[in-house]
């Protein structure tokens, strides 16, 4: 009984120490990092902007899917995310874990793993390693630097869901650069490789709509909805195309 009491005593001390080790500032930074992703996926551009340090030193880097892209300065970052967030985003839930945090008076740094589970999507959850730098402006922490490494995109091709995701992401990269013909070829290949994945037809429909081919856009959105009747984005696009 005495041994059990001593063990319980030291366990309580250890738990109290771990709780104290997580400073209030660290908890604020964790919530800020998670909220940034949540607001992005909500398409709340103004809310996302409010979390950012908006100056010439603000920077962003993404690495994955065989390429990387980076921007320095608030203006190009804002332009990029304005483009991203005007496109419909699949509803998802994000989980952050395995934090490494360093905090000083007005500067903080954080590394963590991020997993995003998509609702009603044929694609698997994404996995990334995230890095953020925060600066304190007044009494508020703001995000000054964002770096994302898409760890799943470096996985072997033996996982078909990952390959489908890579093709889909590559297609949208071309679409965002207004290289519509290239995007179409990639989306068509993806649909050929994965004929039972509804998301491939949804993306192909969007590319055909961008190309002005209404007939094929409608056909592919209909195919997507046959495979997944809960594809709300596809239904909205289909209704819009049928009204034109």
C-alpha positions as CSV (number, residue, x, y, z in Angstrom):
1,X,0.0,0.0,0.0
2,X,2.9,2.4,0.9
3,X,4.6,1.6,-2.4
4,X,1.3,2.4,-4.3
5,X,0.9,5.7,-2.5
6,X,4.5,6.8,-3.3
7,X,4.0,5.9,-7.0
8,X,0.7,7.9,-7.1
9,X,2.4,10.8,-5.4
10,X,5.3,11.0,-7.9
11,X,2.8,10.5,-10.8
12,X,0.8,13.5,-9.7
13,X,4.0,15.6,-9.4
14,X,5.1,14.5,-12.9
15,X,1.6,15.3,-14.4
16,X,1.7,18.8,-12.7
17,X,5.2,19.4,-14.1
18,X,4.1,18.5,-17.6
19,X,1.1,20.8,-17.3
20,X,3.3,23.7,-16.2
21,X,5.8,22.9,-19.0
22,X,3.2,23.9,-21.5
23,X,3.2,27.7,-21.1
24,X,0.1,29.8,-21.8
25,X,1.9,31.3,-24.8
26,X,2.5,27.8,-26.3
27,X,-1.2,27.0,-26.0
28,X,-2.1,30.2,-27.7
29,X,0.3,29.4,-30.6
30,X,-1.1,25.9,-30.9
31,X,-4.6,27.3,-31.2
32,X,-3.5,29.9,-33.7
33,X,-1.8,27.3,-35.9
34,X,-4.9,25.1,-36.0
35,X,-7.2,28.0,-36.5
36,X,-5.2,29.1,-39.5
37,X,-5.9,25.8,-41.3
38,X,-9.5,25.7,-40.3
39,X,-10.1,29.3,-41.5
40,X,-8.4,28.5,-44.8
41,X,-10.6,25.5,-45.4
42,X,-13.7,27.5,-44.5
43,X,-12.8,29.9,-47.3
44,X,-12.7,32.8,-44.9
45,X,-10.1,35.0,-46.6
46,X,-10.5,38.1,-44.3
47,X,-10.3,35.9,-41.2
48,X,-7.1,34.2,-42.6
49,X,-5.6,37.6,-43.4
50,X,-6.2,38.7,-39.8
51,X,-3.9,36.0,-38.5
52,X,-1.0,37.1,-40.7
53,X,1.9,39.5,-40.3
54,X,1.5,41.5,-43.5
55,X,4.9,42.9,-44.5
56,X,7.9,42.4,-46.8
57,X,9.4,39.7,-44.5
58,X,6.3,37.5,-44.5
59,X,7.2,34.3,-46.4
60,X,5.7,31.0,-47.5
61,X,7.1,27.7,-48.9
62,X,5.4,24.5,-50.0
63,X,7.2,21.3,-50.9
64,X,5.5,18.2,-52.3
65,X,4.2,16.4,-55.3
66,X,7.6,16.7,-57.0
67,X,7.9,20.4,-56.8
68,X,8.2,23.4,-54.4
69,X,6.9,26.9,-54.5
70,X,7.7,29.9,-52.4
71,X,6.8,33.5,-52.0
72,X,8.4,36.3,-50.1
73,X,6.5,39.4,-49.2
74,X,2.8,39.8,-48.2
75,X,1.5,40.9,-51.7
76,X,2.3,37.7,-53.6
77,X,1.2,35.5,-50.7
78,X,-2.1,37.4,-50.4
79,X,-2.6,37.1,-54.2
80,X,-2.0,33.3,-54.1
81,X,-4.3,32.6,-51.2
82,X,-7.0,34.8,-52.7
83,X,-6.9,32.5,-55.7
84,X,-6.9,29.4,-53.6
85,X,-9.7,30.4,-51.3
86,X,-12.1,31.5,-54.1
87,X,-12.2,27.9,-55.3
88,X,-14.6,25.5,-53.5
89,X,-12.8,23.5,-50.8
90,X,-13.8,20.1,-49.6
91,X,-15.0,20.1,-46.0
92,X,-12.4,18.6,-43.7
93,X,-11.3,18.1,-40.1
94,X,-7.7,19.0,-39.2
95,X,-5.6,17.5,-36.4
96,X,-2.2,18.9,-35.3
97,X,0.2,16.9,-33.1
98,X,3.8,16.3,-32.1
99,X,4.6,19.9,-31.4
100,X,8.1,21.4,-31.0
101,X,7.9,25.0,-29.8
102,X,10.4,27.7,-28.9
103,X,9.1,31.0,-27.5
104,X,11.0,34.2,-26.7
105,X,9.6,37.6,-25.8
106,X,8.3,38.6,-29.3
107,X,9.3,35.7,-31.5
108,X,8.3,32.1,-31.6
109,X,8.9,29.0,-33.8
110,X,6.8,25.8,-34.1
111,X,7.1,22.5,-35.9
112,X,4.2,20.0,-35.9
113,X,2.5,17.2,-37.8
114,X,-0.8,17.9,-39.5
115,X,-3.4,15.4,-40.7
116,X,-6.5,16.5,-42.6
117,X,-9.5,14.1,-43.0
118,X,-11.8,15.0,-45.9
119,X,-15.5,14.6,-45.7
120,X,-17.2,12.6,-48.5
121,X,-14.0,12.4,-50.5
122,X,-12.4,9.5,-52.3
123,X,-9.0,10.7,-51.4
124,X,-7.1,9.6,-48.3
125,X,-6.2,11.9,-45.5
126,X,-3.3,14.2,-46.2
127,X,-0.2,14.2,-44.0
128,X,2.2,17.1,-43.8
129,X,5.0,18.4,-41.6
130,X,4.3,22.1,-40.8
131,X,6.6,24.9,-39.7
132,X,5.5,28.3,-38.5
133,X,7.3,31.4,-37.3
134,X,5.3,33.9,-35.2
135,X,6.0,37.5,-34.3
136,X,4.2,39.5,-31.7
137,X,2.6,42.7,-33.0
138,X,1.3,44.6,-30.0
139,X,-0.1,42.0,-27.7
140,X,-1.1,39.6,-30.6
141,X,0.8,36.8,-32.1
142,X,0.8,36.8,-35.9
143,X,2.1,34.3,-38.4
144,X,5.2,35.5,-40.2
145,X,6.4,32.4,-42.0
146,X,4.6,29.3,-43.3
147,X,6.4,26.1,-44.5
148,X,4.7,22.9,-45.5
149,X,6.2,19.6,-46.5
150,X,3.7,17.2,-48.0
151,X,5.1,14.0,-46.6
152,X,2.5,11.7,-48.3
153,X,3.4,13.0,-51.7
154,X,6.9,11.4,-51.3
155,X,5.3,7.9,-50.6
156,X,5.7,5.1,-53.1
157,X,3.2,4.5,-55.9
158,X,2.1,1.2,-54.4
159,X,-0.7,3.2,-52.7
160,X,-3.3,4.0,-55.4
161,X,-5.0,6.7,-53.4
162,X,-1.8,8.7,-53.1
163,X,-1.1,8.5,-56.8
164,X,-4.7,9.6,-57.5
165,X,-4.1,12.6,-55.2
166,X,-0.8,13.4,-56.9
167,X,-2.3,13.5,-60.3
168,X,-5.3,15.6,-59.0
169,X,-3.0,18.1,-57.4
170,X,-0.8,18.4,-60.5
171,X,-3.8,19.0,-62.6
172,X,-5.0,21.8,-60.4
173,X,-1.5,23.3,-60.5
174,X,-1.9,23.6,-64.3
175,X,-5.4,24.8,-64.0
176,X,-4.4,27.6,-61.6
177,X,-1.8,28.7,-64.2
178,X,-4.5,28.8,-66.9
179,X,-2.8,25.9,-68.7
180,X,-6.2,24.3,-69.4
181,X,-5.2,21.8,-72.1
182,X,-2.4,20.4,-69.9
183,X,-4.8,20.2,-66.9
184,X,-7.3,18.3,-69.1
185,X,-4.8,15.7,-70.1
186,X,-3.8,15.0,-66.5
187,X,-7.3,14.8,-65.3
188,X,-8.3,12.5,-68.2
189,X,-5.3,10.2,-67.3
190,X,-6.3,10.2,-63.7
191,X,-9.9,9.2,-64.6
192,X,-8.5,6.4,-66.8
193,X,-6.3,5.1,-64.1
194,X,-9.0,5.4,-61.4
195,X,-12.4,5.0,-63.1
196,X,-14.2,4.3,-59.8
197,X,-12.9,7.4,-58.0
198,X,-15.6,10.1,-58.1
199,X,-13.2,12.9,-57.5
200,X,-11.3,12.3,-60.8
201,X,-14.5,13.1,-62.7
202,X,-15.3,16.1,-60.5
203,X,-11.9,17.6,-61.4
204,X,-12.3,16.7,-65.0
205,X,-15.6,18.4,-65.1
206,X,-14.1,21.6,-63.7
207,X,-11.4,21.6,-66.3
208,X,-13.9,21.1,-69.1
209,X,-16.0,23.9,-67.7
210,X,-12.9,26.1,-67.7
211,X,-12.2,25.1,-71.3
212,X,-15.8,26.2,-72.2
213,X,-16.9,22.6,-73.1
214,X,-20.2,22.6,-71.3
215,X,-21.4,19.2,-72.6
216,X,-18.3,17.3,-71.4
217,X,-18.3,19.2,-68.1
218,X,-21.9,18.2,-67.4
219,X,-21.2,14.5,-68.4
220,X,-18.2,14.3,-66.0
221,X,-20.1,16.0,-63.1
222,X,-23.0,13.6,-63.6
223,X,-20.5,10.6,-63.5
224,X,-19.0,12.0,-60.3
225,X,-22.4,12.3,-58.7
226,X,-23.3,8.7,-59.8
227,X,-20.3,7.5,-57.9
228,X,-20.8,9.8,-54.9
229,X,-24.3,11.3,-54.5
230,X,-23.0,13.4,-51.6
231,X,-20.7,15.4,-53.7
232,X,-22.2,18.8,-53.0
233,X,-19.6,20.7,-54.9
234,X,-20.3,18.7,-58.1
235,X,-24.1,19.2,-57.7
236,X,-23.6,22.9,-57.3
237,X,-21.5,23.0,-60.5
238,X,-24.0,20.9,-62.4
239,X,-26.9,23.1,-61.4
240,X,-25.0,26.1,-62.5
241,X,-24.0,24.6,-65.9
242,X,-27.6,23.5,-66.6
243,X,-28.9,27.0,-65.9
244,X,-26.6,28.6,-68.4
